[in-house]
Amino acid sequence: MSKRDELIQKYAADLKDKCGVTPDMDLLTKVTIGCGPSIYNADAATVASSDPSELATVRNNFLIKKLGLPDNEKLDEGLDKVIEQYGRSNRFKYRAVIYYLLTKHFKKESVYA
C-alpha cells in the first residue's frame, strides 16, 4: 500500500470516527490528490482551526479559488460548521478531511468529477 493510500485510509477513519460520516472513497481520494504534496508535510497536512490566518487561507485558496464559491458570509458559516463537526477540541484536523467536508457541505463534488 502506498503512503498516499495509507493516508486516505487514515482520513476515512477520521471521517467515520470523529465526524460520523461514511466517506465517499472516490471523492476522498480525489480531494486528497488535490491537496498535493502538503499531505506528506506534518505541518501542512493539518489545519489549525483556531488560527484566523489559517482559516483565511482555507477560505481563499480552497473555497473561493478551488471550489469557485462567491466571497460572502456563507463561507465562514460553512467553515464553522465543518470545524464543529470535526470537533473543535480535536487538535489534529487533517486538511484533506476538512476539504472533503467543505466540498460536501457546499455540494461542490462536481469540481472533482
Beta strands, then each sheet from edge to edge (+ up, - down):
end
